[in-house]
Amino acid sequence: MAEISEETKAFVEGVAAEAIRVETPCGDGKMVWHIWGAGPPLALFHGGYGSWTHWIRNVLPLSRSFTVIAPDLPGLGESATPPEPHTAECLAHILVDGIDLVLPRWEPLHLAGFSFGGVLGGHVAAQLGDRVQAFTVVGSNGLGLIRQPTDLKRVPAGSTTAEALANGEIDFWEGISPDTAPFLRSRDIVVRRTNALPSVAFIRPNFQIPPFNDVRARRALALMFDQHELMAAVAGDNMKWDACYAFTVCGGPLSTEAGSEPYRKPDMAKAKELLAEAGYKGEKLVLLGTPNPPPISAMTQVVEARMREADIPVDTQMVDFATMFKRMNTADLDPGGGSWNLFAYYAIGGSWYHPLTNVSLDLSCDKKNWAGFPCDAEGEALRQKVLTAPDDASRKQAYEVFQRHLWDFIPYVPEGQFDVASAYRKDLTGVLAAYVQPYWNIAKP
C-alpha cells in the first residue's frame, strides 16, 4: 500500500481549484469534466485505475494555449459507473455524448490519451471523424512491464506516516519529510530520490505591483539571501542539496550559471541601496506562504527573517496550499483582495530544467503566464530562440544567452536544488525513477 503525501494532496487541490467543473450523463449518474484555459479545445483522457490527475503536471501549462478538457473516464475518479456492456465502443460513446455537451457540436478539437485513455481515444476519434484535428497517444497497450493494483491507504489519526511505513502498515511513502529520513533508515527502509532530477527552490516576486515591478528591487531581492541557509532549512543534513545559480537544473542538459556572478554572495547594504533607488519607502510587503508542503514553509520563514534584517516590514500570510496556489495565479488582485508581493516555492527538476516546461520562464505579456505575470518581450524572444534551435549544440548556446538575460531581468531568484526523497520497504522491487513517481512495475512478495 502507498501513502499519498500531504504535499501531493495540496497540489492536486490547488490545480483543481483553477478548473471549471462540468457534469454530463453517465449511466444512472454523472461524468465529471474539468476545464482550464482558453483556446482550441484539447481533451485529455487518463489511464486505467486513475482520474484526470494523471495529467496534473500538464493541464496548467497547456491551458495557456488550449481550452484543456480533462474528464474522469466512466467508472473512474468521480464519474459514475457506466451501463453495460463495458466495451471500449460503448465507453467512447459516453465520452462523445459528453463532448457534444461540453463543446458546440461543430467545434473541432484535439485529443490525447494515456494508456487506457489512448485506447478509448482511438474509438472517440473514430466516432468524431473529421472533427478531430490531431490525436496523440501516450504509452497505450502493453509495454511488458509488471502492473499490480496499488492500494492507497490513509493513515489513521494518531499515527504517523513514518511509523506506519516502519511497522509495515504501508509500503511506499512519496515525498517524505526530510527530518524523518534518519528514523526510516534506522528501520531498514529504503530512502532515495526517485525523481529523475532534483527539485529546484526559488523566490518569485509579483511583477504587477511595486516594488518588484522595478528591476532594481528584484536585484535587491537577489542580494538578500544565502542559498546555503535556505537549503539547510529545507533539507538539512538528511537530504542531498546543492547551491545552484541557474534558471535550469545544475547538472542537467542545459546547465549553466552564466550571469549569476554578481549575486552569489548576499550583500544587504547593496540590497537596501537598490530598494531605495527603486522608490521603496518602507511599505509593508505581503509574503505569501503555506505550512504544507514543508519545504515552502521552511523557506518562507528564512525569507521573512532576511527581509526584516533589510528593514522591510513583512506581513507573512500562511494559508493552505490550495488558497496560496489560487491567489498567486490570479492576475490583478486588489491590495485588499488578496494581493501579494512575493513567495518562496519549489518545483520538480523534470519540468524546471527546460524553458518549454519551466512555466516561470514564460515572459509573454498577456497575463496568461505563470504566477507573478512577468512581462519581458526581449526575454520571451530569447526563450523562443531556445525552443526553435535546430540541434542540441545551438540550443545550449541559445540558452546561455537566455540565462545571462534572465540574470539581468530576474524572473525569480534561484535558491538552490535539493532531493525530494521517497521511502519504501526493502521487499518492494521494480521502483522506477522518472519525471514523476510511476506506480507501475512495482511488485512485492
C-alpha positions as CSV (number, residue, x, y, z in Angstrom):
1,M,0.0,0.0,0.0
2,A,1.2,3.6,-0.7
3,E,0.5,6.7,1.4
4,I,-0.4,9.8,-0.6
5,S,1.7,12.7,0.8
6,E,0.1,15.9,2.1
7,E,2.1,17.8,-0.4
8,T,0.6,15.8,-3.3
9,K,-2.9,16.3,-1.9
10,A,-2.5,20.0,-1.5
11,F,-1.0,20.3,-5.1
12,V,-4.0,18.5,-6.6
13,E,-6.5,20.6,-4.7
14,G,-4.7,23.8,-6.0
15,V,-4.8,22.7,-9.6
16,A,-8.5,21.6,-9.3
17,A,-9.4,24.9,-7.8
18,E,-8.4,26.6,-11.1
19,A,-10.8,24.5,-13.2
20,I,-14.4,24.8,-14.2
21,R,-16.3,21.6,-13.2
22,V,-18.9,20.3,-15.6
23,E,-21.1,17.2,-15.3
24,T,-22.7,15.2,-18.1
25,P,-24.8,12.0,-18.1
26,C,-23.2,8.6,-17.4
27,G,-25.5,5.7,-16.8
28,D,-27.6,6.5,-13.7
29,G,-25.2,9.2,-12.6
30,K,-22.8,11.8,-13.9
31,M,-19.5,12.0,-15.6
32,V,-17.2,14.8,-14.3
33,W,-15.2,17.1,-16.6
34,H,-12.6,19.7,-15.5
35,I,-11.8,22.6,-17.9
36,W,-9.0,25.1,-17.8
37,G,-7.9,28.0,-20.1
38,A,-9.0,29.3,-23.4
39,G,-8.0,28.4,-27.0
40,P,-8.5,25.4,-29.3
41,P,-10.1,22.6,-27.4
42,L,-7.8,19.7,-26.2
43,A,-9.4,16.7,-24.5
44,L,-7.1,14.6,-22.3
45,F,-8.1,11.0,-21.5
46,H,-6.3,9.5,-18.5
47,G,-5.2,5.9,-17.9
48,G,-6.9,3.0,-16.2
49,Y,-7.4,2.9,-12.4
50,G,-6.9,6.7,-12.4
51,S,-8.5,10.0,-12.9
52,W,-7.8,13.4,-14.6
53,T,-4.9,13.8,-12.2
54,H,-2.8,11.6,-14.5
55,W,-2.4,14.9,-16.3
56,I,-1.8,17.0,-13.2
57,R,1.5,18.4,-14.4
58,N,0.2,19.2,-17.9
59,V,-3.1,20.9,-17.6
60,L,-2.0,24.4,-16.4
61,P,0.9,24.8,-18.9
62,L,-1.3,23.5,-21.7
63,S,-4.1,25.9,-20.7
64,R,-2.0,28.9,-21.8
65,S,-2.6,27.7,-25.4
66,F,-5.6,25.5,-25.3
67,T,-9.0,25.0,-23.6
68,V,-7.9,21.9,-21.7
69,I,-10.7,19.4,-21.0
70,A,-9.8,16.5,-18.7
71,P,-12.6,14.2,-17.7
72,D,-12.7,11.4,-15.2
73,L,-13.4,8.5,-17.5
74,P,-16.7,6.5,-17.0
75,G,-16.4,4.4,-13.8
76,L,-13.2,6.1,-12.6
77,G,-12.4,9.1,-10.5
78,E,-15.6,10.9,-9.6
79,S,-17.5,9.6,-12.6
80,A,-20.4,7.2,-12.2
81,T,-20.3,3.5,-13.3
82,P,-21.3,3.3,-16.9
83,P,-24.1,1.0,-18.1
84,E,-23.2,-2.4,-19.6
85,P,-21.8,-3.6,-21.8
86,H,-18.4,-2.2,-20.7
87,T,-16.8,-2.3,-24.1
88,A,-14.5,0.4,-25.5
89,E,-17.0,1.4,-28.1
90,C,-19.8,1.9,-25.5
91,L,-17.5,3.9,-23.2
92,A,-16.3,6.0,-26.1
93,H,-20.0,6.8,-27.0
94,I,-20.5,8.2,-23.4
95,L,-17.4,10.4,-24.0
96,V,-18.6,11.6,-27.4
97,D,-22.0,12.5,-25.9
98,G,-20.2,14.4,-23.1
99,I,-18.0,16.2,-25.6
100,D,-21.1,17.3,-27.5
101,L,-22.4,18.9,-24.3
102,V,-19.2,20.5,-23.2
103,L,-18.4,21.9,-26.6
104,P,-20.5,23.1,-29.5
105,R,-21.2,20.1,-31.8
106,W,-19.5,21.6,-34.8
107,E,-16.3,22.7,-32.9
108,P,-13.1,20.8,-33.9
109,L,-10.8,19.6,-31.2
110,H,-7.5,17.8,-30.4
111,L,-7.3,14.5,-28.4
112,A,-4.6,13.0,-26.3
113,G,-4.8,9.7,-24.5
114,F,-2.6,8.0,-21.9
115,S,-2.6,4.2,-21.6
116,F,-6.2,3.1,-21.4
117,G,-7.2,6.6,-22.3
118,G,-5.3,6.1,-25.6
119,V,-7.4,3.0,-26.4
120,L,-10.7,4.9,-25.7
121,G,-9.4,7.9,-27.5
122,G,-9.0,5.9,-30.7
123,H,-12.7,4.9,-30.5
124,V,-13.6,8.5,-29.7
125,A,-11.6,9.7,-32.7
126,A,-13.3,7.2,-35.0
127,Q,-16.8,8.4,-33.8
128,L,-16.0,12.1,-34.1
129,G,-14.4,11.7,-37.5
130,D,-13.2,14.9,-39.2
131,R,-13.8,17.0,-36.0
132,V,-10.6,15.6,-34.6
133,Q,-7.7,17.8,-35.7
134,A,-5.0,15.6,-34.1
135,F,-4.8,12.6,-31.8
136,T,-1.7,12.0,-29.5
137,V,-1.3,8.5,-28.0
138,V,1.0,8.2,-24.9
139,G,2.0,4.7,-23.7
140,S,-1.0,2.8,-24.8
141,N,-1.2,-1.0,-24.9
142,G,1.3,-3.3,-23.1
143,L,5.0,-2.4,-22.6
144,G,5.9,-5.7,-21.0
145,L,6.0,-4.2,-17.5
146,I,4.6,-5.7,-14.4
147,R,1.3,-4.0,-13.4
148,Q,-0.2,-4.6,-10.0
149,P,-3.1,-2.8,-8.4
150,T,-1.7,-0.3,-5.8
151,D,-3.8,0.0,-2.7
152,L,-4.0,3.6,-1.3
153,K,-4.4,3.9,2.4
154,R,-5.0,6.9,4.6
155,V,-3.0,6.5,7.8
156,P,-5.4,6.6,10.9
157,A,-5.3,9.7,13.2
158,G,-2.8,9.4,16.0
159,S,-0.3,7.5,13.8
160,T,2.4,9.0,11.6
161,T,3.3,8.0,8.1
162,A,6.9,7.2,9.1
163,E,5.8,4.9,11.8
164,A,3.2,3.3,9.5
165,L,5.9,2.6,7.0
166,A,8.4,1.3,9.6
167,N,5.7,-1.0,11.0
168,G,4.6,-2.4,7.7
169,E,1.2,-0.8,7.6
170,I,2.1,0.8,4.3
171,D,4.7,0.0,1.7
172,F,5.6,3.3,0.0
173,W,5.7,7.0,1.0
174,E,6.2,9.5,-1.8
175,G,7.8,12.8,-0.8
176,I,8.9,12.2,2.7
177,S,9.6,14.9,5.3
178,P,13.5,15.2,5.4
179,D,13.6,15.1,9.2
180,T,12.1,11.5,9.1
181,A,15.0,10.2,7.0
182,P,17.3,9.1,9.8
183,F,14.5,7.3,11.6
184,L,13.4,5.5,8.4
185,R,17.0,4.4,7.5
186,S,17.4,3.1,11.1
187,R,14.4,0.9,10.5
188,D,15.9,-0.6,7.3
189,I,13.6,1.5,5.0
190,V,15.0,2.5,1.6
191,V,15.2,6.3,1.3
192,R,16.1,7.8,-2.1
193,R,15.2,10.3,-4.7
194,T,13.0,8.6,-7.3
195,N,12.5,11.7,-9.5
196,A,15.0,11.8,-12.4
197,L,16.3,15.3,-11.3
198,P,16.5,17.2,-8.0
199,S,13.8,19.8,-7.1
200,V,14.5,23.5,-7.6
201,A,13.9,26.2,-5.0
202,F,13.3,29.8,-5.8
203,I,11.7,33.1,-4.7
204,R,9.1,34.6,-7.0
205,P,8.1,38.3,-6.9
206,N,4.9,39.9,-8.1
207,F,5.7,41.9,-11.3
208,Q,2.3,43.7,-11.3
209,I,2.8,46.0,-8.3
210,P,5.6,47.9,-6.5
211,P,8.3,47.4,-5.5
212,F,9.2,44.3,-7.6
213,N,7.8,45.7,-10.9
214,D,11.1,47.6,-10.8
215,V,14.1,45.5,-11.8
216,R,16.2,47.3,-9.2
217,A,14.0,45.9,-6.4
218,R,14.3,42.4,-7.9
219,R,18.1,42.7,-8.0
220,A,17.9,43.8,-4.3
221,L,15.9,40.6,-3.6
222,A,18.6,38.5,-5.3
223,L,21.2,40.0,-2.9
224,M,19.3,39.3,0.3
225,F,19.5,35.6,0.6
226,D,22.1,32.9,1.1
227,Q,21.3,29.7,-0.8
228,H,23.1,27.6,1.8
229,E,20.9,29.0,4.6
230,L,17.7,28.2,2.6
231,M,18.8,24.8,1.6
232,A,19.9,23.9,5.2
233,A,16.4,24.9,6.3
234,V,14.7,22.8,3.7
235,A,16.9,19.6,3.6
236,G,19.4,20.0,6.5
237,D,21.9,17.1,6.8
238,N,19.3,14.5,5.9
239,M,18.9,15.0,2.1
240,K,21.4,15.9,-0.6
241,W,21.3,19.6,-1.7
242,D,23.5,21.9,-3.7
243,A,23.8,25.6,-4.4
244,C,22.7,26.4,-8.0
245,Y,22.6,29.8,-9.6
246,A,20.9,28.6,-12.8
247,F,17.4,29.1,-14.2
248,T,17.5,25.4,-15.0
249,V,18.8,22.4,-13.1
250,C,22.6,22.3,-12.4
251,G,23.9,19.1,-13.9
252,G,21.1,18.9,-16.4
253,P,21.4,19.1,-20.2
254,L,21.2,23.0,-20.3
255,S,23.2,23.6,-17.1
256,T,24.9,27.0,-16.9
257,E,25.3,29.6,-14.2
258,A,26.4,32.3,-16.6
259,G,25.4,35.8,-15.5
260,S,25.0,35.0,-11.8
261,E,28.4,36.2,-10.6
262,P,27.1,39.5,-9.0
263,Y,24.5,37.6,-6.9
264,R,26.4,34.7,-5.4
265,K,27.1,36.4,-2.1
266,P,24.5,38.2,-0.1
267,D,25.0,42.0,0.2
268,M,22.4,43.5,2.5
269,A,23.8,47.0,2.2
270,K,23.7,46.9,-1.6
271,A,20.2,45.5,-1.4
272,K,18.9,48.4,0.7
273,E,20.5,50.8,-1.7
274,L,18.8,49.3,-4.7
275,L,15.4,49.2,-2.9
276,A,15.7,52.9,-2.2
277,E,16.6,53.6,-5.9
278,A,13.5,51.6,-6.9
279,G,11.4,54.0,-4.9
280,Y,10.7,51.7,-2.0
281,K,9.9,53.7,1.2
282,G,9.3,51.1,3.8
283,E,5.8,50.0,2.9
284,K,4.7,46.7,4.4
285,L,5.1,43.8,1.9
286,V,3.0,40.6,1.8
287,L,4.9,37.4,1.9
288,L,2.6,34.6,0.8
289,G,3.3,31.1,2.2
290,T,1.8,27.8,3.3
291,P,2.6,25.4,6.2
292,N,2.4,22.4,3.9
293,P,4.4,21.4,1.8
294,P,7.2,21.7,4.5
295,P,9.9,23.0,2.1
296,I,7.8,26.0,1.3
297,S,7.1,26.6,5.0
298,A,10.9,26.4,5.8
299,M,11.9,28.7,3.0
300,T,9.1,31.2,3.9
301,Q,10.5,31.5,7.5
302,V,14.0,32.2,6.2
303,V,12.7,34.8,3.7
304,E,10.8,36.6,6.4
305,A,13.8,36.8,8.7
306,R,16.1,38.2,6.0
307,M,13.5,40.7,4.9
308,R,13.2,42.0,8.4
309,E,17.0,42.2,8.5
310,A,16.7,44.5,5.5
311,D,14.3,46.7,7.5
312,I,11.3,45.6,5.4
313,P,8.1,45.3,7.3
314,V,6.6,41.9,6.4
315,D,3.0,40.6,6.5
316,T,3.6,36.9,6.3
317,Q,0.3,35.3,5.3
318,M,0.3,31.5,5.8
319,V,-2.6,29.8,4.1
320,D,-3.5,26.3,2.9
321,F,-1.8,25.4,-0.3
322,A,-4.9,25.5,-2.5
323,T,-5.6,29.1,-1.4
324,M,-2.0,30.0,-2.0
325,F,-2.0,28.5,-5.4
326,K,-5.2,30.2,-6.4
327,R,-4.0,33.6,-5.1
328,M,-0.6,33.5,-6.7
329,N,-2.1,32.6,-10.1
330,T,-4.8,35.3,-10.1
331,A,-3.8,38.4,-12.0
332,D,-4.8,42.0,-11.0
333,L,-5.7,41.3,-7.3
334,D,-6.6,44.4,-5.4
335,P,-4.3,45.3,-2.4
336,G,-7.2,44.5,0.0
337,G,-8.4,41.5,-2.0
338,G,-5.6,39.0,-1.7
339,S,-2.7,40.8,-3.5
340,W,0.8,39.7,-2.5
341,N,4.4,40.8,-3.2
342,L,6.4,37.6,-3.2
343,F,6.5,33.9,-2.2
344,A,9.0,31.1,-1.8
345,Y,8.4,27.9,-3.8
346,Y,9.9,24.8,-5.3
347,A,9.3,22.7,-8.4
348,I,10.4,19.3,-9.7
349,G,13.5,19.4,-11.8
350,G,11.9,17.3,-14.5
351,S,9.8,20.3,-15.5
352,W,12.0,23.2,-14.4
353,Y,15.1,22.1,-16.4
354,H,13.8,23.2,-19.8
355,P,12.3,26.6,-20.8
356,L,9.5,24.8,-22.6
357,T,8.2,23.3,-19.4
358,N,9.5,25.8,-16.8
359,V,6.4,27.9,-16.7
360,S,8.1,30.6,-14.7
361,L,10.3,31.4,-17.7
362,D,7.3,32.3,-19.9
363,L,7.8,36.0,-20.2
364,S,4.9,36.8,-22.5
365,C,2.9,39.9,-21.7
366,D,-0.7,38.6,-22.0
367,K,-1.1,37.8,-18.2
368,K,-1.7,34.2,-19.2
369,N,1.7,33.1,-18.0
370,W,2.6,31.9,-14.5
371,A,2.2,33.5,-11.1
372,G,3.6,37.0,-10.8
373,F,2.9,37.6,-14.5
374,P,6.3,38.9,-15.7
375,C,6.4,40.9,-19.0
376,D,9.6,40.9,-21.0
377,A,9.4,40.9,-24.7
378,E,13.1,40.7,-25.2
379,G,13.4,37.8,-22.9
380,E,10.5,36.0,-24.5
381,A,12.1,36.3,-27.9
382,L,15.3,34.7,-26.5
383,R,13.2,31.9,-25.0
384,Q,11.7,31.2,-28.4
385,K,15.1,31.0,-29.9
386,V,16.0,28.3,-27.5
387,L,12.8,26.4,-28.3
388,T,13.3,26.6,-32.0
389,A,17.0,25.8,-32.0
390,P,17.7,23.1,-34.7
391,D,20.1,20.9,-32.6
392,D,21.5,20.4,-29.1
393,A,24.6,22.5,-29.6
394,S,22.8,25.5,-30.9
395,R,20.1,25.1,-28.2
396,K,22.7,25.1,-25.4
397,Q,24.3,28.2,-26.9
398,A,21.0,30.0,-27.2
399,Y,20.1,29.0,-23.7
400,E,23.3,30.6,-22.3
401,V,22.4,33.9,-23.9
402,F,18.9,33.5,-22.4
403,Q,20.4,32.7,-19.0
404,R,22.5,35.8,-19.0
405,H,19.5,37.9,-19.9
406,L,17.5,36.3,-17.1
407,W,20.0,37.5,-14.5
408,D,19.5,41.0,-15.9
409,F,15.7,40.7,-15.7
410,I,15.4,38.3,-12.8
411,P,12.1,36.5,-13.3
412,Y,12.7,34.8,-9.9
413,V,15.7,34.3,-7.6
414,P,17.2,30.8,-7.7
415,E,17.8,29.4,-4.2
416,G,19.4,26.0,-4.8
417,Q,18.3,22.5,-5.6
418,F,17.6,19.5,-3.3
419,D,16.4,15.9,-3.4
420,V,12.8,15.2,-2.6
421,A,13.1,11.5,-1.5
422,S,10.6,8.7,-1.3
423,A,10.8,5.8,1.1
424,Y,9.7,2.2,0.7
425,R,10.1,-1.2,2.3
426,K,13.0,-3.3,1.1
427,D,10.8,-6.1,-0.2
428,L,9.4,-3.9,-3.0
429,T,11.1,-4.4,-6.3
430,G,10.8,-2.5,-9.7
431,V,10.6,1.0,-8.2
432,L,11.4,3.3,-11.2
433,A,13.0,6.7,-11.3
434,A,11.1,9.1,-13.7
435,Y,9.8,12.6,-14.3
436,V,7.2,12.0,-11.6
437,Q,6.8,8.8,-9.5
438,P,5.3,6.0,-11.6
439,Y,3.5,3.2,-9.7
440,W,3.6,0.6,-12.4
441,N,6.4,-2.1,-12.4
442,I,6.4,-2.2,-8.6
443,A,6.0,-5.7,-7.1
444,K,6.0,-7.2,-3.6
445,P,6.2,-10.8,-2.5
